[in-house]
Amino acid sequence: MNIHRADFPHLKWSLLVLLSVLCAGGSLIILSHLFVTHAQTKRAHAQHQLNDSRKQLATALQDQENINIYSAEYGELVKRNIIGDDQRLDWIEGLEKIHQQHLVVDFKYALAPQHPYISPTPLDNGNFTLNMSDMTLQLDLLHEGQLISFFNALHRDIKGLFILDHCTLERSADSSSSTQLKADCGGGWLTLKNSSIK
């Protein structure tokens, strides 16, 4: 089929309609592609938010489970003054009560300011900072058994966690005294402080 110049006036409306349909169809294809791309982006964003929400929920459920498991132990540590601020006054009063029990001939002590505890092995403290208040002790003893009795009373009668680091024993130089042995000991009171509580 041949198209001549004389046919153009009759075809121009048909060609205009065809061109309009092609433009409209192309525009619809482009718009639908943009719509699909936008929908896919929104879906990916929503999926990412859903995954984040699931992780947060899983963490919250794990935290709740940990609270249920460890709340009794945590409460016991708070009650024993291991979690919280250092309880220097309680320690001093407790040492005075032990002194009145006459478990040893005599003793003197010194408490240093609290400082961060650096463990010789790595520790996972979680949300807690571990602090230590160093304490030195000089004890006058009749025999070695008194030293054991003293530290047993310290652990039993004073709230807190005392860690004994070292002790040296030597015979007393004063033979006229009832004291047979002298002990120099060092250690410290450990406390945990929750870092998330200001």
C-alpha positions as CSV (number, residue, x, y, z in Angstrom):
1,M,0.0,0.0,0.0
2,N,1.4,3.4,-1.1
3,I,0.6,6.6,0.7
4,H,0.6,9.7,-1.4
5,R,0.8,13.4,-0.5
6,A,-2.9,13.8,-1.2
7,D,-3.7,11.2,1.5
8,F,-2.1,13.3,4.3
9,P,-5.0,15.6,4.9
10,H,-7.2,12.6,5.4
11,L,-4.7,10.8,7.7
12,K,-3.6,13.7,9.8
13,W,-6.3,13.2,12.5
14,S,-5.6,9.5,12.6
15,L,-1.8,10.2,13.0
16,L,-2.5,12.8,15.7
17,V,-4.7,10.3,17.6
18,L,-2.0,7.6,17.1
19,L,0.8,10.0,18.3
20,S,-1.4,11.1,21.3
21,V,-2.0,7.5,22.2
22,L,1.7,6.7,22.0
23,C,2.6,9.7,24.1
24,A,-0.1,8.8,26.7
25,G,1.0,5.2,26.7
26,G,4.7,6.1,27.1
27,S,3.8,8.5,29.9
28,L,1.7,5.8,31.6
29,I,4.6,3.3,31.3
30,I,7.1,5.8,32.8
31,L,4.7,6.8,35.6
32,S,3.9,3.2,36.4
33,H,7.7,2.4,36.6
34,L,8.2,5.4,38.9
35,F,5.2,4.2,41.0
36,V,6.6,0.7,41.3
37,T,10.1,2.0,42.2
38,H,8.6,4.2,44.8
39,A,6.5,1.4,46.2
40,Q,9.5,-0.9,46.3
41,T,11.6,1.7,48.2
42,K,8.8,2.2,50.7
43,R,8.4,-1.6,51.1
44,A,12.2,-2.0,51.7
45,H,12.1,0.9,54.3
46,A,9.1,-0.7,56.0
47,Q,10.8,-4.1,56.0
48,H,13.9,-2.5,57.6
49,Q,11.8,-0.8,60.3
50,L,10.0,-4.1,60.9
51,N,13.4,-5.9,61.3
52,D,14.6,-3.2,63.7
53,S,11.3,-3.5,65.7
54,R,11.7,-7.3,65.9
55,K,15.3,-6.9,67.1
56,Q,14.2,-4.4,69.8
57,L,11.4,-6.6,70.9
58,A,13.7,-9.6,71.1
59,T,16.2,-7.5,73.2
60,A,13.4,-6.3,75.4
61,L,12.1,-9.9,75.9
62,Q,15.7,-11.1,76.7
63,D,16.1,-8.2,79.2
64,Q,12.8,-9.1,80.8
65,E,13.9,-12.8,81.0
66,N,17.2,-11.7,82.5
67,I,15.4,-9.5,85.1
68,N,13.2,-12.5,86.0
69,I,16.2,-14.8,86.3
70,Y,18.6,-12.5,88.1
71,S,16.3,-10.1,90.1
72,A,16.7,-12.2,93.3
73,E,20.5,-12.3,93.0
74,Y,20.6,-8.6,92.2
75,G,18.4,-7.8,95.2
76,E,20.7,-9.9,97.4
77,L,23.8,-8.0,96.1
78,V,22.0,-4.6,96.8
79,K,21.1,-5.9,100.3
80,R,24.7,-6.9,101.0
81,N,25.9,-3.4,99.9
82,I,27.9,-4.8,97.0
83,I,25.9,-2.9,94.4
84,G,25.7,0.8,95.0
85,D,27.9,3.4,96.7
86,D,30.8,2.3,99.0
87,Q,29.6,2.0,102.5
88,R,32.6,3.3,104.4
89,L,30.7,4.1,107.6
90,D,29.2,0.6,107.7
91,W,32.6,-1.0,107.3
92,I,34.1,1.2,110.0
93,E,31.3,0.3,112.4
94,G,31.6,-3.4,111.5
95,L,35.3,-3.3,112.2
96,E,34.7,-1.7,115.6
97,K,32.2,-4.5,116.5
98,I,34.8,-7.1,115.5
99,H,37.3,-5.2,117.6
100,Q,35.0,-5.5,120.6
101,Q,34.8,-9.3,120.1
102,H,38.5,-9.6,121.0
103,L,39.1,-12.1,118.2
104,V,42.7,-10.8,118.0
105,V,44.9,-9.0,120.5
106,D,44.6,-5.7,118.6
107,F,44.4,-4.4,115.1
108,K,44.7,-1.1,113.2
109,Y,43.4,-0.4,109.7
110,A,43.5,2.3,107.0
111,L,40.9,2.8,104.3
112,A,42.1,4.5,101.1
113,P,39.8,6.5,98.7
114,Q,37.8,4.5,96.2
115,H,39.2,4.0,92.7
116,P,38.3,1.9,89.6
117,Y,39.3,-1.7,90.1
118,I,41.6,-3.1,87.4
119,S,41.3,-6.9,87.2
120,P,44.3,-9.0,86.3
121,T,42.0,-10.9,84.0
122,P,39.5,-9.3,81.6
123,L,36.0,-9.0,83.0
124,D,32.7,-8.4,81.4
125,N,31.1,-5.9,83.8
126,G,28.1,-5.2,81.6
127,N,26.5,-1.9,82.7
128,F,28.5,-1.8,85.9
129,T,31.7,-0.2,86.9
130,L,33.8,-2.1,89.4
131,N,35.4,0.0,92.2
132,M,37.7,-0.8,95.1
133,S,38.4,0.9,98.4
134,D,41.8,-0.4,99.5
135,M,42.3,-1.4,103.1
136,T,45.5,-2.2,105.0
137,L,45.4,-4.1,108.3
138,Q,48.0,-4.5,111.1
139,L,47.0,-7.2,113.5
140,D,48.6,-8.4,116.8
141,L,47.9,-12.2,117.3
142,L,48.5,-14.9,119.8
143,H,48.5,-17.5,117.1
144,E,47.6,-18.0,113.4
145,G,44.1,-19.3,114.1
146,Q,43.1,-15.8,115.3
147,L,43.9,-14.4,111.8
148,I,41.4,-16.9,110.3
149,S,38.8,-16.1,112.9
150,F,39.2,-12.4,112.2
151,F,38.6,-12.7,108.5
152,N,35.8,-15.2,109.0
153,A,34.1,-12.6,111.2
154,L,34.8,-9.8,108.7
155,H,33.1,-11.7,105.9
156,R,30.2,-12.9,108.1
157,D,29.4,-9.7,110.1
158,I,30.1,-6.8,107.7
159,K,28.0,-6.2,104.6
160,G,30.1,-5.9,101.5
161,L,32.6,-7.8,99.6
162,F,36.2,-7.8,101.0
163,I,38.9,-9.3,98.9
164,L,42.1,-10.3,100.7
165,D,45.1,-9.6,98.5
166,H,48.0,-10.6,100.8
167,C,49.1,-11.2,104.4
168,T,52.6,-11.4,105.9
169,L,53.1,-13.0,109.3
170,E,56.2,-12.5,111.5
171,R,57.0,-13.2,115.1
172,S,56.7,-10.3,117.5
173,A,60.0,-8.6,118.4
174,D,58.7,-7.7,121.9
175,S,59.0,-10.8,124.1
176,S,57.4,-9.1,127.1
177,S,54.1,-8.6,125.2
178,S,51.4,-11.2,125.0
179,T,51.4,-10.8,121.3
180,Q,53.2,-13.7,119.6
181,L,52.7,-12.7,115.9
182,K,52.2,-9.6,113.8
183,A,50.3,-9.7,110.5
184,D,50.3,-7.1,107.8
185,C,47.5,-7.6,105.4
186,G,46.1,-5.8,102.4
187,G,43.0,-6.0,100.3
188,G,39.9,-4.0,99.5
189,W,36.2,-3.6,99.5
190,L,34.7,-4.1,96.1
191,T,31.5,-2.3,94.9
192,L,29.6,-2.3,91.7
193,K,28.0,0.8,90.4
194,N,25.3,0.7,87.7
195,S,26.6,3.0,84.9
196,S,23.2,3.6,83.5
197,I,21.9,5.2,86.7
198,K,23.0,8.8,87.1
